[in-house]
Structure formats: structure tokens, C-alpha cells
């Protein structure tokens, strides 16, 4: 029995008459998290976790019709029983457990297993069918700890006093993770691009501890930022916004920095390997831990992971092509 099917509007559960992270406006949508490839405008009614609610209202509109739920608390959608479980991806992110007539499917959304002080930790959810992302589904991807990366970022920042240190990272999730990890090392103020400010405040309002921050735009024009750390989204790189800074050193924080050459192609002086997705080892171990007899793989490097699961782990694995194949700045 297919509890969830792929349609022109996205993943659809007929028994519950709802979609999960649909890419077109629909009546009822279950949202795994607030990134733009999972949460889109135009829906009639959204369902999400309680910690995701302020993020969705910020991104989709304050007046959207939305119902928010605690993690692990089941609710009925017609003939389906649904519950949210932590995905460890960003604040409020969730896996969606759907049960119909005793058959359990789990739709993971995006997830990671690495410890992260800025969001809820991942929870393994036993199921019959597991829909897993495979953004970094190659053995070459193996993440260092976020604590080690934060220590490298701090050292890189502290050793450069001649100008600002500009660190580019995804504005939602990655930025707040860096600010949280740095909070274990320093209480120095970090300066933010404007696009990072509101989401950072939402994190603070939900009790996430981070280093102090100020907006770049709030500083006097004559302020030089020498010896300061500035966080900005990748869209700010080589934009007119950068004219504010004299003699900056630049870096990019992303899982893509695992591959030598990506940093040079993107035009950064330094790369820090930090991803909010599972690496190869964690993808494989998570799939095994769910006990799923069938695994559907989406986003990214599905072929290699599918073959490995079939040949080495004897798990029925298949690709599931969706409209969006992973976040560009993961």
C-alpha cells in the first residue's frame, strides 16, 4: 500500500487528503520546515511544529492560516494519523510520520545527525517505508564536528585584524548554528547582514543562546569593522553590499566545501565544512535504524546510495524524483 504518492503538486496522502511540502498551492499542507524549497506561499492551511510557526509566519505571511503541533503528538487527518518528530536540520524542522491502517511511512524532509545547539536533535522513527534525502549521498562526504569547525572559524577570525572577516552562510539555520557554536567560545559581538537579523531574533525568542549580534547597517559609516566577524548570505558575496568593507578576508560555510576546488570556483579565500544535512555515514546508519523495508531516496546523489543499500545492505531502495533537488547552499 502506498500511503504517500508523488503527484504534480508534490507528495500526497490520499487517506488524509493532504500534501507534504507541496510545490504548488493546495488546501492542506504538512510542512517539514521553513526553507523555501519546502514551504511555499499560496496554501490555504498549513500544519507545522510549534517552533516552526514563527519562522513560517515570517517567511509566508503573518496572517496565513496555520495549525501548530508539539513534537510526537499524533493528530488525525481524515483516515490518517500524523505526527511530527525532530529532524535536526534547523529550528522547528520535522520528520512527518503518517500511519494508515497500520502501515507507517516517515517522510524525513531534510535532516542531520550531528549535534547542534541551535535546534532540536534528530529522533529515529521506526517505519515500514522511509523517504530519505540524499543531498550528500556519496562516501566522500564526512563531516567534522561543529565544535571543531567553530574553533577553526574563531581562529581564522581572531588572527586577522587588518580588516573584517566576512563569513558567508545560509541565512536561515546555518547562520544561527554558527552564532550558537561561537557562543561557547566567546562573547564578542558578531555583525549581521540585514537578511539574517529577523530569523536570528526568532531563534533568540525561542531560547537559543548565541553570541551578541548587531546589524552592519546600524553602524556609523566611518566604522571600519577591522578585526570583526561579519555573517552574510551567499547572495551578498561580490555584491554592492561588500563595498562597505575594506580589505576583507572571505570564507564560505557549507557541506560543499568538503570537495577540494569548490571554494576556488565560488571565489572564496577559505572554506569551512559545515552542513545542516546528513553525511554519508549518517544517511546509511539512519536508514538502517528506522528498520524500514523500503526506502525512497530524494534530493541529490540518489544513485550511489540506492546501489549501496541494495547491494550491501539488502534494503529495497528506489529513487523518488521531486521538483527541488536539495538546497544550493547546503
HULINRA-V640941 format. One record per helix or strand of 3 or more residues. SS is the DSSP state (alpha for helix, beta for strand). FROM is the first residue (numbers start at 0). TO is the last residue. Records with the same first field share a line. If there is no record, write none. Layout:
SS: FROM-TO + FROM-TO
//
This chain:
beta: 4-6 + 9-12 + 17-19 + 27-29 + 44-48 + 65-68 + 74-76 + 79-85 + 93-99 + 102-106 + 128-133 + 164-167 + 189-191 + 212-214 + 228-231 + 248-252 + 269-271 + 293-299 + 315-318
alpha: 49-59 + 145-157 + 173-181 + 193-204 + 215-217 + 233-235 + 239-243 + 254-257 + 261-265 + 279-289 + 301-310
//
